Amino acid sequence: MEIILTNLGKRYNRDWIFRHLDYTFTEGKKYAITGPNGSGKSTLLQILSGAVSHNEGTIAYTINNQSCTSEEIYKHLSLAAPYIELIEEMTAKEMLEFHTSFKHLRLPINEIIDAVGLSKAINKQIRYYSSGMKQRLKLAQAFFSDAPILCLDEPTTNLDAAGIALYNELIGNYTNDKTVFISSNDEQEYSFCDEILKIENFKKA
């Protein structure tokens, strides 16, 4: 896997969020995208995942030695982010079963739910979950999807100390064969990363 950004820029209306971004991401590494709130780090993560388009420059994806378009990259990645909505009428088990319509999971659903500490609530509708439980479910969907790229936006949002410990356990046990992108301004979320891309370095107009 390789993702090459060349002169990448994104603007909203007339304001450039970032510009002149050149960077190469290689397979198997863990990358942090850092910056203050509102700096554009989540926007860059969404651009990398194909959810948001850029305004200038190019992105070249190579997956399994074959080129891939921005429209196709979603097939090769999983994402957990605060803005992702869960289907609250479903149970955790039903949601993960529904998710398998789009991506395979690396473990049986019951084992995944147990791994994120939700086994006692497996048949409870998500609407009755606390914010921390919902975040655990988002992480479960992302970490255990059979995809080579893992994108995490502020991954410990709403997690207590036990949830943060779980996050670090998931990173340690289930990302050895993944390329990981973490958008965050909290060092405890990305301290293990191999490289740090500081979005504020690309604010020139």
C-alpha positions as CSV (number, residue, x, y, z in Angstrom):
1,M,0.0,0.0,0.0
2,E,1.2,3.5,-0.9
3,I,-0.6,6.8,-0.8
4,I,1.2,9.8,-2.4
5,L,-0.1,13.3,-1.9
6,T,1.2,15.9,-4.3
7,N,0.6,19.6,-3.8
8,L,-2.6,18.7,-2.1
9,G,-4.9,21.6,-1.0
10,K,-8.4,21.9,0.5
11,R,-10.5,25.0,0.9
12,Y,-14.0,25.9,2.1
13,N,-15.3,28.9,0.2
14,R,-12.3,31.2,-0.2
15,D,-10.4,30.0,2.9
16,W,-7.7,27.4,2.5
17,I,-7.7,24.8,5.2
18,F,-4.3,23.5,4.1
19,R,-2.2,23.8,0.9
20,H,0.9,22.6,-0.8
21,L,0.9,19.3,1.1
22,D,3.4,16.7,-0.3
23,Y,3.6,13.4,1.6
24,T,4.1,9.7,1.0
25,F,2.4,7.1,3.2
26,T,3.8,3.6,3.1
27,E,2.4,0.2,4.0
28,G,2.5,-1.0,7.6
29,K,3.3,2.3,9.3
30,K,1.3,4.2,11.8
31,Y,0.7,7.9,11.1
32,A,-0.6,10.7,13.3
33,I,-2.2,13.8,11.8
34,T,-2.1,16.5,14.4
35,G,-3.2,20.1,15.0
36,P,-5.4,22.3,17.1
37,N,-9.2,22.0,16.9
38,G,-10.4,23.3,13.5
39,S,-7.0,23.1,11.9
40,G,-8.1,20.6,9.2
41,K,-6.7,17.3,10.5
42,S,-10.1,15.6,10.3
43,T,-10.7,17.0,6.9
44,L,-7.4,15.5,5.7
45,L,-8.4,12.1,7.2
46,Q,-11.7,12.3,5.3
47,I,-9.9,13.2,2.1
48,L,-7.6,10.2,2.5
49,S,-10.6,7.9,3.1
50,G,-12.3,9.2,-0.1
51,A,-15.2,10.8,1.8
52,V,-14.3,14.4,1.0
53,S,-12.8,15.8,-2.2
54,H,-9.7,18.0,-2.4
55,N,-9.5,21.2,-4.4
56,E,-6.0,21.1,-5.8
57,G,-3.2,18.6,-6.2
58,T,-3.4,14.8,-6.6
59,I,-3.7,11.7,-4.5
60,A,-2.3,8.5,-5.9
61,Y,-3.3,5.2,-4.2
62,T,-1.5,1.9,-4.9
63,I,-3.1,-1.2,-3.2
64,N,-1.7,-4.6,-3.8
65,N,0.5,-3.2,-6.6
66,Q,-2.5,-1.9,-8.4
67,S,-3.6,1.7,-8.7
68,C,-6.9,2.6,-7.0
69,T,-9.1,5.7,-7.3
70,S,-10.5,7.9,-4.5
71,E,-14.0,6.4,-5.3
72,E,-12.7,2.9,-4.7
73,I,-10.5,3.4,-1.6
74,Y,-13.3,2.8,0.8
75,K,-13.2,-0.9,-0.1
76,H,-9.7,-1.1,1.5
77,L,-10.2,0.9,4.7
78,S,-12.2,1.1,7.9
79,L,-13.0,4.3,9.9
80,A,-14.0,5.2,13.4
81,A,-15.0,8.9,14.0
82,P,-17.2,11.0,16.2
83,Y,-19.3,12.1,13.3
84,I,-20.2,8.5,12.2
85,E,-23.8,7.6,13.1
86,L,-24.8,4.2,14.5
87,I,-28.2,2.7,13.7
88,E,-29.6,3.0,17.1
89,E,-32.6,0.7,16.5
90,M,-30.2,-2.2,16.1
91,T,-28.4,-4.1,18.7
92,A,-24.6,-4.4,18.6
93,K,-24.8,-7.8,17.2
94,E,-27.3,-6.8,14.5
95,M,-25.2,-3.8,13.5
96,L,-22.0,-5.9,13.1
97,E,-24.0,-8.4,11.1
98,F,-25.3,-5.6,8.9
99,H,-21.7,-4.4,8.5
100,T,-20.6,-7.7,7.1
101,S,-22.8,-6.9,4.0
102,F,-20.0,-4.4,3.2
103,K,-16.9,-5.8,4.7
104,H,-15.8,-9.1,6.2
105,L,-14.9,-9.2,9.9
106,R,-11.7,-10.8,11.1
107,L,-13.3,-12.6,14.1
108,P,-16.7,-14.0,14.9
109,I,-19.1,-11.3,16.0
110,N,-19.5,-12.6,19.5
111,E,-15.7,-12.6,20.0
112,I,-15.5,-9.0,18.7
113,I,-18.2,-7.8,21.1
114,D,-16.5,-9.6,23.9
115,A,-13.1,-8.1,23.0
116,V,-14.5,-4.6,23.4
117,G,-16.3,-5.3,26.6
118,L,-19.9,-5.2,25.4
119,S,-20.9,-8.8,25.8
120,K,-23.4,-8.0,28.5
121,A,-25.2,-5.5,26.2
122,I,-25.0,-7.6,23.0
123,N,-28.7,-7.8,22.6
124,K,-29.5,-4.3,23.9
125,Q,-30.5,-1.6,21.3
126,I,-27.8,0.9,20.7
127,R,-30.1,3.8,21.6
128,Y,-29.7,2.7,25.2
129,Y,-25.9,2.6,25.1
130,S,-23.8,5.3,26.9
131,S,-21.6,7.5,24.8
132,G,-18.6,5.3,25.9
133,M,-20.3,2.1,24.9
134,K,-21.1,3.6,21.5
135,Q,-17.5,4.5,21.0
136,R,-16.4,1.0,21.9
137,L,-18.7,-0.3,19.2
138,K,-17.3,2.1,16.6
139,L,-13.8,0.9,17.5
140,A,-15.0,-2.7,17.2
141,Q,-16.3,-2.1,13.7
142,A,-13.1,-0.3,12.6
143,F,-10.4,-2.5,14.2
144,F,-12.0,-5.9,13.2
145,S,-12.9,-5.1,9.6
146,D,-10.9,-7.0,7.1
147,A,-9.2,-4.0,5.6
148,P,-5.5,-3.1,5.3
149,I,-6.0,0.6,6.2
150,L,-7.4,1.8,9.6
151,C,-8.5,5.4,10.0
152,L,-9.2,6.7,13.5
153,D,-10.5,10.3,14.2
154,E,-10.2,11.2,17.9
155,P,-10.4,7.5,18.9
156,T,-10.7,7.9,22.6
157,T,-13.7,10.4,22.5
158,N,-16.1,9.6,25.3
159,L,-13.9,6.8,26.7
160,D,-13.1,6.5,30.4
161,A,-9.8,5.2,31.7
162,A,-10.8,1.5,31.1
163,G,-11.9,2.5,27.6
164,I,-8.6,4.2,26.9
165,A,-6.8,1.1,28.1
166,L,-8.9,-1.0,25.7
167,Y,-8.0,1.3,22.9
168,N,-4.3,0.8,23.5
169,E,-4.8,-2.9,23.8
170,L,-6.6,-2.9,20.4
171,I,-3.7,-0.9,18.9
172,G,-1.2,-3.4,20.3
173,N,-3.0,-6.6,19.3
174,Y,-4.8,-5.9,16.0
175,T,-2.8,-3.4,13.9
176,N,0.4,-5.2,13.2
177,D,-0.6,-5.8,9.6
178,K,-2.5,-2.5,9.0
179,T,-1.5,0.9,8.0
180,V,-3.0,3.3,10.6
181,F,-4.0,6.9,10.4
182,I,-4.9,8.8,13.6
183,S,-6.3,12.3,13.6
184,S,-5.8,13.8,17.0
185,N,-4.5,16.6,19.2
186,D,-4.1,14.3,22.2
187,E,-0.7,12.7,22.4
188,Q,-2.0,9.6,24.3
189,E,-3.9,8.6,21.2
190,Y,-0.9,8.6,18.9
191,S,2.3,8.3,21.0
192,F,3.1,5.0,19.4
193,C,2.9,6.4,15.8
194,D,6.0,6.1,13.5
195,E,5.5,9.5,11.8
196,I,3.6,12.7,12.7
197,L,2.2,15.0,10.1
198,K,1.5,18.5,11.6
199,I,-1.3,20.0,9.6
200,E,-0.3,23.5,10.7
201,N,2.8,23.2,8.6
202,F,0.6,23.4,5.5
203,K,-1.3,26.6,6.1
204,K,0.4,28.8,3.6
205,A,-2.0,30.4,1.1
